[in-house]
Amino acid sequence: MIAEYALEPEMVATWGDRSNHRFFIREFGSSQGRLVSRYPKKWAKKVWESFAESDEMDRKRLEELLVRLQETMIKRKDFVWDDAQPWLNNAVLENARHPFRAILARNNRESRPEILCEDVLASTPCPGWDSPHGVAVHRNAPEMAAAVKQMLACCRWVKFIDPHLSPGRPDYRASLRAFLRVLAGGRPVGPPESIEIHTGLHNGTKDFLRNAYQELIPEGLQVTVYQWQERPGGQRLHNRYILTDLGGVSFFHGLDTGADGETDDLARLDIDPYLLHAKQYDPAAPAFDQAAEPIRITGVMRGVFNHGLDHCFL
């Protein structure tokens, strides 16, 4: 639902013309579910090095577009790169290490499935480019985690929000374990800076909650649990989200798993609701009252996690 795209710099350098600018200025960003990879680190410089137009308006349009693309850019670390190879060759090798949703380039002479060319983007359907605002998933841990997998694999911080989320309930244990395993896997951006759980007040003691969460959190990850209560006349502690620095997804039913055959509707948040909810669950100035002291927990669960990312994401 929110995915990473590698863009060939030589191709983007041509997007300053009126028609390309008009199309691509609307196609990227958190609300559209398409985020640009900073691949390589000096990606923007490579775009300008390939810019050959002398028209001042083309330059201004390209400058505006690059500002927009870099607002939510995903910054990969320790990526594959060989200065002696063309950008596209490098991108294909990096994709084998940690897949992008797609690589956008001027040509695809080898007909590689991970590469999309500009002339196919307007096709319907266009797998790898289509980014539905909402999807229906079965309420099992693997499918729920797959729907948000690339968002979790590339984010710097994440907030899991559900008023009933509890480590003592099997339906939450399964899904939370699946989400956290993505955060503990081989992420192209390195370890997450912050992981937060936001929920309502639970009857368990601080020690009970700490021990229960430790069994779900992979070794080395740190999670802070916040328990909130509603303010009189204030915001209800009701909706369920996963929010990250890359954007957010709403779970209509909840972050818990369900019975076989049950489905849930997931929706990618537009920018205004995303910013509102991120602010509401900001511990520095929350929309709720603190019901208990935050609990900071370091995981102890050991195991083998999936260090690769699938080529296809919902």
C-alpha positions in Angstrom: 0.0 0.0 0.0 3.0 2.3 0.5 6.0 1.2 -1.5 9.5 2.2 -2.7 10.4 3.0 -6.3 13.8 3.4 -7.8 13.9 6.1 -10.5 16.5 6.2 -13.2 18.1 9.7 -13.0 18.5 10.1 -16.7 14.8 9.5 -17.1 13.8 11.9 -14.4 16.0 14.6 -16.0 13.4 14.7 -18.8 10.5 15.3 -16.5 10.8 19.0 -16.5 8.7 19.3 -19.7 5.1 20.3 -19.2 3.4 17.0 -19.9 5.8 14.8 -17.8 5.8 17.4 -15.0 2.0 17.5 -14.9 1.8 13.7 -14.7 4.5 12.8 -12.2 4.1 15.7 -9.8 0.8 14.0 -8.8 2.0 10.4 -8.8 4.4 10.2 -5.9 4.0 10.8 -2.1 2.5 9.1 0.9 -1.1 9.7 -0.2 -0.3 8.0 -3.5 1.5 5.1 -1.9 4.6 5.6 -4.1 7.9 6.9 -2.5 11.2 7.5 -4.3 14.3 5.7 -3.2 17.5 7.8 -2.7 19.5 5.4 -4.8 22.3 6.2 -4.9 23.0 8.7 -2.1 23.7 11.5 -4.7 20.6 10.6 -6.8 19.4 14.2 -7.2 22.9 15.3 -8.3 22.8 12.6 -11.0 19.5 13.9 -12.2 20.9 17.4 -12.7 24.0 16.0 -14.4 21.7 14.5 -17.0 19.5 17.6 -17.4 20.2 18.9 -20.9 17.4 21.4 -21.5 18.2 25.0 -21.8 14.6 26.1 -21.3 14.2 28.0 -18.0 10.7 26.8 -17.4 11.8 23.2 -17.8 14.5 23.8 -15.2 12.0 25.4 -12.8 9.5 22.6 -13.2 12.2 19.9 -12.7 13.4 21.8 -9.6 9.8 21.8 -8.2 9.4 18.1 -9.0 12.6 17.1 -7.2 11.7 19.0 -4.1 8.4 17.1 -4.0 10.0 13.7 -4.7 12.6 14.2 -1.9 10.0 15.2 0.8 9.4 11.6 1.6 12.4 9.9 0.1 13.6 6.6 1.4 17.2 6.7 2.3 18.9 3.3 1.8 22.1 2.4 3.6 25.0 0.1 2.6 23.5 -0.4 -0.9 25.1 -2.1 -3.9 26.9 0.4 -6.2 29.6 0.2 -8.8 30.7 3.5 -10.4 31.9 1.6 -13.5 28.3 0.3 -14.1 25.3 2.2 -15.5 22.6 3.2 -13.0 20.2 0.6 -14.3 22.7 -2.3 -13.9 23.3 -1.2 -10.3 19.6 -0.9 -9.6 18.9 -4.4 -10.8 21.7 -5.8 -8.4 20.3 -3.7 -5.5 16.8 -5.0 -6.2 18.1 -8.5 -5.8 19.4 -7.6 -2.4 16.3 -5.7 -1.2 13.6 -5.4 -3.8 12.0 -2.1 -4.7 8.3 -2.2 -5.7 9.6 -1.4 -9.2 12.5 0.2 -11.1 11.4 2.9 -13.5 13.7 3.4 -16.4 13.8 4.5 -20.0 14.2 1.0 -21.5 13.9 -2.6 -20.5 15.8 -4.4 -23.2 16.0 -7.7 -21.2 12.3 -7.6 -20.4 13.0 -7.9 -16.7 9.7 -8.1 -14.6 11.0 -5.6 -12.0 11.5 -2.8 -14.5 8.8 -0.5 -15.7 9.1 2.0 -18.6 7.3 5.3 -18.8 5.1 4.3 -21.7 3.3 1.5 -19.8 2.4 3.6 -16.7 -0.9 4.8 -18.2 -1.9 1.2 -19.1 -4.8 -0.3 -17.1 -4.0 -2.5 -15.2 -0.3 -1.8 -14.7 1.1 -4.3 -12.1 3.9 -2.7 -10.1 2.6 0.8 -10.6 -1.1 0.5 -9.6 -1.5 1.6 -6.0 -5.1 1.1 -4.7 -6.1 3.3 -1.9 -7.7 0.4 0.0 -7.4 -3.3 0.0 -9.3 -6.2 1.6 -7.1 -8.8 3.4 -7.8 -12.0 5.3 -7.5 -11.4 9.0 -4.5 -13.7 9.5 -1.0 -12.5 10.5 0.9 -13.3 7.3 -1.6 -11.5 5.0 -1.9 -8.5 7.4 1.8 -8.1 7.6 2.3 -8.5 3.9 0.0 -5.6 3.2 2.2 -3.2 5.1 5.5 -5.0 4.7 7.4 -2.6 2.6 6.2 0.4 4.6 7.5 -1.3 7.8 10.7 -2.4 6.1 11.6 1.1 5.0 10.3 3.4 7.8 12.4 5.2 10.5 9.7 5.1 13.1 6.3 3.4 13.6 3.3 3.6 15.9 0.9 0.7 16.3 -2.4 2.1 17.5 -5.3 -0.1 18.7 -7.3 0.6 22.0 -7.6 -3.1 22.7 -4.1 -4.3 21.7 -2.9 -6.7 24.4 0.0 -9.1 24.6 -2.2 -11.5 26.6 -4.6 -12.1 23.7 -3.6 -14.7 21.1 -5.3 -12.8 18.3 -3.0 -9.8 18.9 0.1 -11.8 19.7 0.1 -13.4 16.3 -0.3 -10.2 14.3 2.1 -8.1 16.5 4.7 -10.8 16.2 4.4 -10.7 12.4 4.7 -6.9 12.2 7.7 -6.8 14.6 9.5 -9.5 12.6 9.5 -7.3 9.6 11.1 -4.5 11.7 13.7 -6.9 12.9 14.5 -8.3 9.5 17.2 -7.1 7.0 15.9 -3.6 6.3 17.6 -1.5 3.6 17.4 1.5 5.8 18.9 0.0 8.9 17.2 -0.6 12.4 14.2 1.5 13.2 14.8 4.5 15.4 11.5 4.3 17.3 8.7 1.7 17.8 5.6 2.6 19.8 2.5 0.8 20.8 -0.5 3.0 21.7 -3.4 1.3 23.4 -6.0 1.7 26.2 -5.4 0.9 29.9 -5.0 -2.8 30.7 -5.5 -4.5 34.0 -2.1 -6.2 33.9 0.7 -5.0 36.1 3.7 -3.3 34.6 5.8 -6.4 35.2 3.2 -8.7 33.6 2.9 -6.5 30.5 6.7 -6.2 30.2 7.2 -10.0 30.4 4.3 -10.6 28.0 5.6 -8.1 25.4 9.2 -9.4 25.7 8.0 -12.8 24.4 6.7 -11.1 21.2 9.5 -8.6 20.5 12.5 -9.9 18.6 15.8 -9.7 20.4 17.4 -6.3 20.1 14.3 -4.3 19.2 13.1 -1.7 21.7 9.4 -0.9 22.0 7.7 1.7 24.1 4.1 1.0 25.2 1.8 3.9 25.9 -1.6 3.4 27.7 -4.1 6.2 27.2 -7.5 7.2 28.4 -10.0 9.6 26.8 -10.4 13.2 28.0 -14.0 14.4 28.7 -15.3 15.8 25.5 -12.1 14.9 23.7 -11.0 12.5 21.0 -12.3 8.9 21.3 -9.7 6.2 21.7 -11.3 4.1 19.0 -9.7 3.8 15.6 -6.9 1.5 14.6 -3.8 2.5 12.6 -0.2 1.8 11.8 1.5 5.1 11.3 5.1 5.7 10.1 7.3 8.5 8.9 6.4 7.3 5.4 2.6 7.5 5.8 -0.1 5.5 7.5 -2.7 2.7 7.0 -6.0 2.4 8.8 -7.3 -1.1 9.8 -11.1 -0.8 9.9 -11.6 -3.8 12.3 -8.3 -3.8 14.2 -4.8 -5.1 14.4 -5.9 -8.4 15.8 -6.4 -11.6 13.7 -9.8 -13.2 13.1 -11.4 -16.4 12.3 -10.8 -18.3 9.1 -12.5 -16.6 6.2 -12.8 -13.2 7.9 -11.5 -10.2 6.1 -10.7 -6.6 7.0 -10.5 -3.4 4.9 -7.3 -1.5 5.0 -7.0 2.0 3.7 -4.0 4.3 3.0 -4.4 7.6 4.8 -4.4 10.9 2.9 -1.9 13.4 4.1 -4.3 15.5 6.3 -5.7 12.7 8.3 -2.2 11.1 8.6 -0.8 14.3 10.0 -3.7 14.7 12.4 -3.4 11.2 13.8 0.3 11.3 14.1 -0.1 14.5 16.2 -2.8 12.9 18.3 -0.5 10.1 19.3 2.6 12.2 19.8 3.7 11.5 23.4 5.0 15.0 23.7 1.5 16.5 23.2 -1.1 13.8 23.0 -4.8 14.1 22.5 -5.4 11.7 25.4 -4.5 11.5 29.1 -1.8 9.2 30.3 -3.4 6.2 32.0 -0.2 4.6 33.2 3.5 5.2 33.0 5.1 4.3 29.6 6.8 1.0 29.5 10.0 0.7 27.5 10.8 -2.9 26.6 13.8 -4.6 25.0 12.9 -7.8 23.2 14.3 -11.2 24.0 12.6 -13.4 21.4 15.1 -15.3 19.3 14.5 -16.8 16.0 15.2 -16.7 12.3 13.5 -13.7 10.6 12.8 -13.1 7.0 15.7 -10.9 5.8 14.3 -10.6 2.2 11.4 -8.7 0.8 9.0 -10.1 -1.7 8.8 -8.5 -5.1 5.1 -7.9 -4.9 3.3 -5.9 -2.3 -0.4 -5.0 -1.8 
